[in-house]
Amino acid sequence: MKTASDIIQLRQVLAERFPNVCTWKEEPHAPAHAGWPTGLASLDAALQGGLPKGSITEVVSSKSGRGSATLLRALLQQAHQARQPVGLIDGRDGFDPEGLSQPVLHRLLWVRCQTADEAIKAADIVMRDRNLPLVALDLKMNSPGQLRKISPTAWYRLQRLAQQGGSILMVLSPTAIVGCADARLTLESQFTLADLGREPADIALHLKFELTRWTLGGNAALETGVAQAG
């Protein structure tokens, strides 16, 4: 359980790491579906411009080898190119920064957790701080038992925080667990051991998604089913 000192320490880290960041809360009149470009062209088209600001986007990766780690790395690279800080709430301390350059990692706030409960609490703190326009909550390695214990109220609270701050919360999960998600995509990529020798940027171009939920207005991608990045 997070203590008061943990909360204070995390907020101090945020303030010191990103003291002058300009967040999207300064754009109150921006439409809720304004998008943050991911750099994956077809995915951005399916999401009408990118990950929707002020919203929760859930990315479901039901099996290993679907490309969730590749997607996360692509987003970190894109955040670096856009000069935007990003937060990663690592639900099972499974993120491997190997291969990412120091400039990319410099813009990353990495919160390492051991349980889904810790990760939800950490996400709540980071989202309340409103210092990070993009926060990734990675729960794909947490056990089904831990995920079932997450209260729907917790998701609605995080959704409100995203709306109020104009920020993005992207949840990586092994199954659909965010009932109030504004957008939901299922990773349909199938990579093999032979793909490990390819450049990460090349692998990212072959990520495949199915858009299964969209509550921010009409979206033609839901009619066609599958969106392939690249």
C-alpha positions in Angstrom: 0.0 0.0 0.0 1.3 3.5 -0.9 1.9 5.7 2.1 1.7 9.4 2.4 5.5 9.7 2.1 5.4 7.6 -1.1 2.8 10.0 -2.6 4.8 13.1 -1.6 8.0 11.6 -3.0 6.3 10.7 -6.3 4.9 14.2 -6.7 8.4 15.7 -5.9 9.9 13.5 -8.6 7.3 14.7 -11.1 7.9 18.4 -10.2 11.7 18.1 -10.4 11.8 15.9 -13.6 9.3 18.0 -15.6 9.2 21.5 -14.0 8.2 23.5 -17.1 6.1 21.0 -19.1 3.2 22.4 -21.0 0.3 20.0 -20.6 -3.0 19.8 -22.6 -5.0 21.1 -19.7 -4.3 24.5 -21.1 -6.6 23.7 -24.1 -10.0 23.5 -22.4 -11.9 24.0 -25.7 -10.1 21.2 -27.6 -12.5 18.5 -28.6 -12.4 15.3 -26.5 -11.4 13.3 -29.5 -8.4 15.5 -30.5 -5.6 12.9 -31.1 -2.0 12.5 -30.1 -0.2 11.0 -33.2 1.5 7.7 -32.4 3.6 7.8 -35.6 1.9 4.6 -36.8 -0.1 6.0 -39.8 -2.9 3.5 -40.1 -3.4 3.4 -36.4 -3.7 7.1 -36.2 -6.2 7.1 -39.0 -8.3 4.5 -37.2 -8.3 6.6 -34.1 -9.1 9.8 -36.0 -5.7 11.4 -35.5 -4.1 9.3 -32.8 -4.7 8.4 -29.1 -7.6 10.5 -28.0 -6.8 13.2 -25.5 -8.8 13.5 -22.3 -9.6 9.8 -22.6 -8.8 6.2 -21.7 -7.6 3.9 -24.6 -7.3 0.2 -23.8 -5.0 -2.0 -25.9 -5.7 -5.7 -25.3 -2.9 -8.2 -25.9 -4.3 -11.6 -25.1 -1.2 -13.6 -26.0 2.6 -13.1 -25.9 4.2 -12.1 -29.1 1.4 -9.8 -30.2 3.6 -6.7 -30.1 2.6 -4.8 -27.0 6.2 -4.2 -26.0 6.9 -3.0 -29.5 3.9 -0.7 -29.4 5.1 0.8 -26.1 8.6 1.4 -27.4 7.2 3.1 -30.5 5.2 5.4 -28.4 8.2 6.3 -26.3 10.2 7.1 -29.4 7.3 9.2 -30.7 7.1 11.1 -27.4 10.8 11.8 -27.6 10.5 13.1 -31.1 7.5 15.3 -30.1 9.5 16.5 -27.0 6.8 15.3 -24.7 7.3 13.6 -21.4 5.5 10.3 -20.8 4.8 8.2 -17.8 4.9 4.4 -17.6 3.2 2.7 -14.7 4.7 -0.8 -14.9 2.2 -3.1 -13.2 4.6 -6.1 -12.8 8.0 -4.5 -13.2 8.4 -6.1 -16.6 9.5 -3.2 -18.8 12.9 -3.7 -20.4 14.6 -0.4 -21.4 17.4 -2.2 -23.2 18.0 -0.7 -26.6 16.3 2.7 -25.9 18.6 5.7 -26.1 19.3 7.9 -23.1 17.5 10.9 -24.7 14.3 8.7 -25.0 14.6 7.5 -21.4 15.2 11.1 -20.2 11.6 11.9 -21.0 10.2 8.8 -19.3 8.9 8.6 -15.7 9.0 4.9 -15.0 7.0 3.8 -11.9 7.8 0.1 -11.1 5.1 -1.8 -9.3 4.6 -5.4 -8.2 0.8 -5.6 -8.1 -2.2 -4.2 -10.1 -3.4 -2.5 -6.9 -0.1 -0.6 -6.6 -0.2 0.3 -10.3 -3.8 1.7 -10.1 -2.8 3.9 -7.1 0.3 5.1 -8.8 -1.7 5.9 -11.9 -4.1 7.9 -9.8 -1.3 10.0 -8.3 0.4 10.6 -11.7 -2.9 11.6 -13.4 -3.9 13.9 -10.6 -0.5 15.7 -10.9 -1.4 16.6 -14.6 2.3 16.9 -15.4 2.4 14.2 -18.1 0.2 14.4 -21.2 0.6 10.7 -21.9 0.5 7.9 -19.3 0.8 4.2 -20.1 -0.5 1.8 -17.5 0.9 -1.6 -18.3 -1.1 -4.5 -16.7 -0.5 -7.2 -19.3 1.7 -9.2 -17.0 -0.5 -9.0 -13.9 -2.5 -12.1 -12.8 -6.2 -12.4 -13.6 -6.9 -12.5 -9.9 -5.2 -9.1 -9.4 -7.1 -7.6 -12.4 -10.5 -8.8 -11.2 -10.0 -7.0 -7.9 -9.8 -3.6 -9.7 -12.9 -1.7 -8.9 -14.9 -0.2 -11.8 -15.0 2.9 -9.6 -11.2 3.2 -10.0 -11.5 3.2 -13.8 -14.2 5.9 -13.7 -12.0 8.0 -11.4 -9.0 7.7 -13.8 -11.3 8.5 -16.7 -12.4 11.7 -15.0 -8.8 12.7 -14.2 -8.0 12.2 -17.9 -10.9 14.3 -19.0 -10.1 17.1 -16.5 -6.5 17.2 -17.4 -6.9 16.7 -21.1 -4.3 13.9 -20.8 -4.2 10.4 -22.3 -4.3 7.2 -20.3 -3.4 4.1 -22.3 -4.0 0.8 -20.6 -2.2 -2.3 -21.8 -4.1 -5.4 -20.6 -4.3 -9.2 -21.3 -8.1 -8.9 -21.6 -10.8 -6.2 -21.7 -11.0 -4.9 -18.2 -11.7 -1.2 -18.6 -15.5 -1.0 -18.8 -15.5 2.8 -19.3 -12.7 2.8 -22.0 -13.3 5.5 -24.6 -11.5 3.4 -27.2 -10.4 -0.2 -27.2 -8.0 -2.0 -29.6 -7.0 -5.6 -29.7 -3.5 -6.4 -30.9 -3.7 -9.0 -33.6 0.0 -9.2 -34.6 1.7 -12.5 -34.7 5.5 -12.3 -34.5 7.9 -15.2 -34.4 11.4 -15.8 -33.1 12.8 -14.9 -36.5 11.3 -11.4 -36.1 13.6 -10.7 -33.1 16.5 -10.0 -35.5 14.6 -7.2 -37.2 14.8 -3.5 -36.3 12.2 -2.5 -33.8 11.0 0.3 -36.0 10.4 -2.2 -38.8 8.5 -4.5 -36.5 6.3 -1.6 -35.3 5.3 -0.9 -38.9 3.7 -4.4 -39.0 1.6 -4.1 -35.8 -2.0 -5.1 -36.5 -5.0 -3.9 -34.4 -8.7 -4.4 -34.3 -10.7 -1.4 -33.1 -13.5 -2.8 -31.1 -14.8 0.2 -29.0 -15.1 3.9 -29.8 -17.4 6.2 -27.8 -16.1 9.5 -29.1 -18.2 9.8 -32.3 -18.5 7.8 -35.5 -15.5 5.8 -36.7 -15.4 4.0 -40.0 -12.6 1.7 -38.7 -15.3 -0.1 -36.6 -17.1 -1.0 -39.8 -14.0 -2.4 -41.5 -12.6 -4.2 -38.5 -8.8 -4.3 -38.8 -6.3 -1.5 -38.8 -2.7 -2.2 -39.7 0.0 0.2 -38.7 2.3 1.1 -41.6 
